[in-house]
Amino acid sequence: MDKMLYVAMTGARNMMLAQTVNANNLANASTIGFRADMLAAESHQITGPGYPSRINATQETAGWNFQPGPMQDTGRQLDVAVQGDGWIAVQGADGEEVYTRAGDLQLGPGGVLINGAGQFVLGEGGPVAIPPFQKLEIGGDGSVSIVPLGQTANTLATVDRIRLVNPGPENLVKGIDGLIRTRDGIAAEPDASVQLASGVLEGSNVNAIESLISMLDLARRYEMQVKLMETANNNAAAAARLMQMS
């Protein structure tokens, strides 16, 4: 009975792990630029002496969904969205260069450009800093141009260029903070082919309906594993009573 219990236990454990990932995806269904995590269940046979009857259920990380999210027109001056493949470079919590698709930009203290999560947006020489202006434009190539205070409308000056990169997906990993990093830890080179659209935001690529259906399915699968454990316990109790009678 211990083998039956073991199979049910590993199955229930991995249903809980899958539910955790699914719940995180669902919680970020409205997060700008979020990429859904994916898991894949695998079965591994336990080797050793005796009949090979034990199977260990495991969850293997299947990466994350690279598909773009829906585009939302906002008309806001500082909202940008990457068109096609590519990433916006921002500064991570420990100062390293990381990547995101969240283009909900705003001006932080001192005129430093940040995104909605408070991360510094990187330019050609570090965080993008914008002097006082009366008009600001972000070009398709990531260039940040302003009309300085007191100047005429045709006095447009480029102050920096947002760092846009497009490393191969095989060299990218997603951290627990939702930000993207290069697998080798080396900053990606700027890519002039990456383009931005202004006045647009990219939403999360999580399908809320599919996630809700998956949540119900995982809950039923977990209950099935728990019932299997109860059956194993009942069988063990019945066997113990038979042994007492003999």
Contacts in CASP RR format, 6 or more apart in sequence:
PFRMAT RR
TARGET T0000
AUTHOR 0000-0000-0000
METHOD contacts of the structure
MODEL  1
MDKMLYVAMTGARNMMLAQTVNANNLANASTIGFRADMLAAESHQITGPG
YPSRINATQETAGWNFQPGPMQDTGRQLDVAVQGDGWIAVQGADGEEVYT
RAGDLQLGPGGVLINGAGQFVLGEGGPVAIPPFQKLEIGGDGSVSIVPLG
QTANTLATVDRIRLVNPGPENLVKGIDGLIRTRDGIAAEPDASVQLASGV
LEGSNVNAIESLISMLDLARRYEMQVKLMETANNNAAAAARLMQMS
1 232 0 8 1.000
1 233 0 8 1.000
1 235 0 8 1.000
1 236 0 8 1.000
1 239 0 8 1.000
3 53 0 8 1.000
3 54 0 8 1.000
4 228 0 8 1.000
4 231 0 8 1.000
4 232 0 8 1.000
4 235 0 8 1.000
5 229 0 8 1.000
5 232 0 8 1.000
5 233 0 8 1.000
6 54 0 8 1.000
7 54 0 8 1.000
7 55 0 8 1.000
7 57 0 8 1.000
7 228 0 8 1.000
8 225 0 8 1.000
8 226 0 8 1.000
8 228 0 8 1.000
8 229 0 8 1.000
8 232 0 8 1.000
9 225 0 8 1.000
9 229 0 8 1.000
10 55 0 8 1.000
10 56 0 8 1.000
10 57 0 8 1.000
10 58 0 8 1.000
11 57 0 8 1.000
11 225 0 8 1.000
12 222 0 8 1.000
12 225 0 8 1.000
12 226 0 8 1.000
12 229 0 8 1.000
13 57 0 8 1.000
14 41 0 8 1.000
14 57 0 8 1.000
14 58 0 8 1.000
14 59 0 8 1.000
15 218 0 8 1.000
15 221 0 8 1.000
15 222 0 8 1.000
15 225 0 8 1.000
16 222 0 8 1.000
17 39 0 8 1.000
17 59 0 8 1.000
18 39 0 8 1.000
18 41 0 8 1.000
18 59 0 8 1.000
18 218 0 8 1.000
19 215 0 8 1.000
19 218 0 8 1.000
19 219 0 8 1.000
19 222 0 8 1.000
21 37 0 8 1.000
21 38 0 8 1.000
21 39 0 8 1.000
22 211 0 8 1.000
22 214 0 8 1.000
22 215 0 8 1.000
22 218 0 8 1.000
23 215 0 8 1.000
24 37 0 8 1.000
25 36 0 8 1.000
25 37 0 8 1.000
25 206 0 8 1.000
25 211 0 8 1.000
26 206 0 8 1.000
26 208 0 8 1.000
26 211 0 8 1.000
26 212 0 8 1.000
26 215 0 8 1.000
28 34 0 8 1.000
28 36 0 8 1.000
28 204 0 8 1.000
28 206 0 8 1.000
29 204 0 8 1.000
29 206 0 8 1.000
29 208 0 8 1.000
29 211 0 8 1.000
30 203 0 8 1.000
30 204 0 8 1.000
31 102 0 8 1.000
31 203 0 8 1.000
31 204 0 8 1.000
32 101 0 8 1.000
32 102 0 8 1.000
32 103 0 8 1.000
32 104 0 8 1.000
32 116 0 8 1.000
32 201 0 8 1.000
32 202 0 8 1.000
32 203 0 8 1.000
32 204 0 8 1.000
33 69 0 8 1.000
33 100 0 8 1.000
33 101 0 8 1.000
33 102 0 8 1.000
33 103 0 8 1.000
33 201 0 8 1.000
33 202 0 8 1.000
33 203 0 8 1.000
33 204 0 8 1.000
33 205 0 8 1.000
34 102 0 8 1.000
34 178 0 8 1.000
34 203 0 8 1.000
34 204 0 8 1.000
34 205 0 8 1.000
34 206 0 8 1.000
35 64 0 8 1.000
35 65 0 8 1.000
35 66 0 8 1.000
35 101 0 8 1.000
35 174 0 8 1.000
35 178 0 8 1.000
35 180 0 8 1.000
35 204 0 8 1.000
35 205 0 8 1.000
36 64 0 8 1.000
36 65 0 8 1.000
36 204 0 8 1.000
36 205 0 8 1.000
36 206 0 8 1.000
36 207 0 8 1.000
37 61 0 8 1.000
37 63 0 8 1.000
37 64 0 8 1.000
37 65 0 8 1.000
37 174 0 8 1.000
38 61 0 8 1.000
38 62 0 8 1.000
38 63 0 8 1.000
38 64 0 8 1.000
38 65 0 8 1.000
39 59 0 8 1.000
39 60 0 8 1.000
39 61 0 8 1.000
39 62 0 8 1.000
40 59 0 8 1.000
40 60 0 8 1.000
40 61 0 8 1.000
40 62 0 8 1.000
41 57 0 8 1.000
41 58 0 8 1.000
41 59 0 8 1.000
41 60 0 8 1.000
42 57 0 8 1.000
42 58 0 8 1.000
42 59 0 8 1.000
42 60 0 8 1.000
43 55 0 8 1.000
43 56 0 8 1.000
43 57 0 8 1.000
43 58 0 8 1.000
44 55 0 8 1.000
44 56 0 8 1.000
44 58 0 8 1.000
45 52 0 8 1.000
45 54 0 8 1.000
45 55 0 8 1.000
45 56 0 8 1.000
46 52 0 8 1.000
46 54 0 8 1.000
46 55 0 8 1.000
46 56 0 8 1.000
63 174 0 8 1.000
64 174 0 8 1.000
65 205 0 8 1.000
66 169 0 8 1.000
67 205 0 8 1.000
68 84 0 8 1.000
68 101 0 8 1.000
68 202 0 8 1.000
68 205 0 8 1.000
69 202 0 8 1.000
69 203 0 8 1.000
69 204 0 8 1.000
69 205 0 8 1.000
70 202 0 8 1.000
70 203 0 8 1.000
71 81 0 8 1.000
71 197 0 8 1.000
71 200 0 8 1.000
71 201 0 8 1.000
71 202 0 8 1.000
71 203 0 8 1.000
72 200 0 8 1.000
72 201 0 8 1.000
72 202 0 8 1.000
72 203 0 8 1.000
73 199 0 8 1.000
73 200 0 8 1.000
74 199 0 8 1.000
74 200 0 8 1.000
74 201 0 8 1.000
75 199 0 8 1.000
75 200 0 8 1.000
76 199 0 8 1.000
77 136 0 8 1.000
77 137 0 8 1.000
77 138 0 8 1.000
77 198 0 8 1.000
77 199 0 8 1.000
78 104 0 8 1.000
78 105 0 8 1.000
78 106 0 8 1.000
78 107 0 8 1.000
78 136 0 8 1.000
78 138 0 8 1.000
79 103 0 8 1.000
79 104 0 8 1.000
79 105 0 8 1.000
79 198 0 8 1.000
79 199 0 8 1.000
79 200 0 8 1.000
79 201 0 8 1.000
80 88 0 8 1.000
80 103 0 8 1.000
80 105 0 8 1.000
80 138 0 8 1.000
80 142 0 8 1.000
80 162 0 8 1.000
80 196 0 8 1.000
80 197 0 8 1.000
80 198 0 8 1.000
80 199 0 8 1.000
80 200 0 8 1.000
80 201 0 8 1.000
81 101 0 8 1.000
81 103 0 8 1.000
81 196 0 8 1.000
81 197 0 8 1.000
81 199 0 8 1.000
81 200 0 8 1.000
81 201 0 8 1.000
81 202 0 8 1.000
82 88 0 8 1.000
82 101 0 8 1.000
82 164 0 8 1.000
82 194 0 8 1.000
82 195 0 8 1.000
82 196 0 8 1.000
82 202 0 8 1.000
83 194 0 8 1.000
83 195 0 8 1.000
83 196 0 8 1.000
83 197 0 8 1.000
84 195 0 8 1.000
85 166 0 8 1.000
85 194 0 8 1.000
86 101 0 8 1.000
86 164 0 8 1.000
86 165 0 8 1.000
86 166 0 8 1.000
86 191 0 8 1.000
86 194 0 8 1.000
87 99 0 8 1.000
87 100 0 8 1.000
87 101 0 8 1.000
87 164 0 8 1.000
87 165 0 8 1.000
87 166 0 8 1.000
87 167 0 8 1.000
87 180 0 8 1.000
87 188 0 8 1.000
87 194 0 8 1.000
88 99 0 8 1.000
88 100 0 8 1.000
88 101 0 8 1.000
88 102 0 8 1.000
88 103 0 8 1.000
88 115 0 8 1.000
88 121 0 8 1.000
88 162 0 8 1.000
88 163 0 8 1.000
88 164 0 8 1.000
89 97 0 8 1.000
89 98 0 8 1.000
89 99 0 8 1.000
89 121 0 8 1.000
89 122 0 8 1.000
89 123 0 8 1.000
89 162 0 8 1.000
89 163 0 8 1.000
89 164 0 8 1.000
89 165 0 8 1.000
89 187 0 8 1.000
89 188 0 8 1.000
90 97 0 8 1.000
90 98 0 8 1.000
90 99 0 8 1.000
90 100 0 8 1.000
90 115 0 8 1.000
90 119 0 8 1.000
90 120 0 8 1.000
90 121 0 8 1.000
90 122 0 8 1.000
90 179 0 8 1.000
91 97 0 8 1.000
91 98 0 8 1.000
91 119 0 8 1.000
91 120 0 8 1.000
91 122 0 8 1.000
91 126 0 8 1.000
91 127 0 8 1.000
92 98 0 8 1.000
92 119 0 8 1.000
92 179 0 8 1.000
93 177 0 8 1.000
96 181 0 8 1.000
96 185 0 8 1.000
97 122 0 8 1.000
97 187 0 8 1.000
97 188 0 8 1.000
98 119 0 8 1.000
98 179 0 8 1.000
98 180 0 8 1.000
98 181 0 8 1.000
99 165 0 8 1.000
99 172 0 8 1.000
99 179 0 8 1.000
99 180 0 8 1.000
99 181 0 8 1.000
99 188 0 8 1.000
100 115 0 8 1.000
100 117 0 8 1.000
100 119 0 8 1.000
100 179 0 8 1.000
100 180 0 8 1.000
101 202 0 8 1.000
102 115 0 8 1.000
102 116 0 8 1.000
102 117 0 8 1.000
102 202 0 8 1.000
103 115 0 8 1.000
103 116 0 8 1.000
103 201 0 8 1.000
103 202 0 8 1.000
104 115 0 8 1.000
104 116 0 8 1.000
104 201 0 8 1.000
105 113 0 8 1.000
105 114 0 8 1.000
105 115 0 8 1.000
105 116 0 8 1.000
105 121 0 8 1.000
105 138 0 8 1.000
106 113 0 8 1.000
106 114 0 8 1.000
106 115 0 8 1.000
106 116 0 8 1.000
107 113 0 8 1.000
107 114 0 8 1.000
107 130 0 8 1.000
108 114 0 8 1.000
110 129 0 8 1.000
111 129 0 8 1.000
111 130 0 8 1.000
111 131 0 8 1.000
112 120 0 8 1.000
112 127 0 8 1.000
112 128 0 8 1.000
112 129 0 8 1.000
112 130 0 8 1.000
113 120 0 8 1.000
113 121 0 8 1.000
113 127 0 8 1.000
113 128 0 8 1.000
113 129 0 8 1.000
113 130 0 8 1.000
113 144 0 8 1.000
113 162 0 8 1.000
114 120 0 8 1.000
114 121 0 8 1.000
115 121 0 8 1.000
119 179 0 8 1.000
120 126 0 8 1.000
120 127 0 8 1.000
120 128 0 8 1.000
121 127 0 8 1.000
121 128 0 8 1.000
121 162 0 8 1.000
122 128 0 8 1.000
122 162 0 8 1.000
122 163 0 8 1.000
123 160 0 8 1.000
123 161 0 8 1.000
123 162 0 8 1.000
123 163 0 8 1.000
124 160 0 8 1.000
124 161 0 8 1.000
124 163 0 8 1.000
125 160 0 8 1.000
128 144 0 8 1.000
128 159 0 8 1.000
128 160 0 8 1.000
128 162 0 8 1.000
129 159 0 8 1.000
129 160 0 8 1.000
130 136 0 8 1.000
130 144 0 8 1.000
130 146 0 8 1.000
130 159 0 8 1.000
130 160 0 8 1.000
131 146 0 8 1.000
131 148 0 8 1.000
131 159 0 8 1.000
132 148 0 8 1.000
132 149 0 8 1.000
133 146 0 8 1.000
133 147 0 8 1.000
133 148 0 8 1.000
133 149 0 8 1.000
134 146 0 8 1.000
134 147 0 8 1.000
134 148 0 8 1.000
134 149 0 8 1.000
134 150 0 8 1.000
134 151 0 8 1.000
135 146 0 8 1.000
135 147 0 8 1.000
135 153 0 8 1.000
136 144 0 8 1.000
136 145 0 8 1.000
136 146 0 8 1.000
136 147 0 8 1.000
137 144 0 8 1.000
137 145 0 8 1.000
137 146 0 8 1.000
137 156 0 8 1.000
137 198 0 8 1.000
138 144 0 8 1.000
138 145 0 8 1.000
138 162 0 8 1.000
138 196 0 8 1.000
138 198 0 8 1.000
139 145 0 8 1.000
139 196 0 8 1.000
139 198 0 8 1.000
140 195 0 8 1.000
140 196 0 8 1.000
140 197 0 8 1.000
140 198 0 8 1.000
141 161 0 8 1.000
141 164 0 8 1.000
141 192 0 8 1.000
141 195 0 8 1.000
141 196 0 8 1.000
142 161 0 8 1.000
142 162 0 8 1.000
142 164 0 8 1.000
142 196 0 8 1.000
143 158 0 8 1.000
143 160 0 8 1.000
143 161 0 8 1.000
143 162 0 8 1.000
144 158 0 8 1.000
144 159 0 8 1.000
144 160 0 8 1.000
144 161 0 8 1.000
144 162 0 8 1.000
145 156 0 8 1.000
145 157 0 8 1.000
145 158 0 8 1.000
145 159 0 8 1.000
146 156 0 8 1.000
146 157 0 8 1.000
146 159 0 8 1.000
147 153 0 8 1.000
147 155 0 8 1.000
147 156 0 8 1.000
147 157 0 8 1.000
148 155 0 8 1.000
148 157 0 8 1.000
162 196 0 8 1.000
163 190 0 8 1.000
164 190 0 8 1.000
164 191 0 8 1.000
164 194 0 8 1.000
164 196 0 8 1.000
165 188 0 8 1.000
165 189 0 8 1.000
165 190 0 8 1.000
165 191 0 8 1.000
165 194 0 8 1.000
166 188 0 8 1.000
166 191 0 8 1.000
166 193 0 8 1.000
166 194 0 8 1.000
167 182 0 8 1.000
167 188 0 8 1.000
170 183 0 8 1.000
171 182 0 8 1.000
171 183 0 8 1.000
171 184 0 8 1.000
171 188 0 8 1.000
172 180 0 8 1.000
172 181 0 8 1.000
172 182 0 8 1.000
172 183 0 8 1.000
173 180 0 8 1.000
173 181 0 8 1.000
173 182 0 8 1.000
173 183 0 8 1.000
174 180 0 8 1.000
174 181 0 8 1.000
175 181 0 8 1.000
182 188 0 8 1.000
END
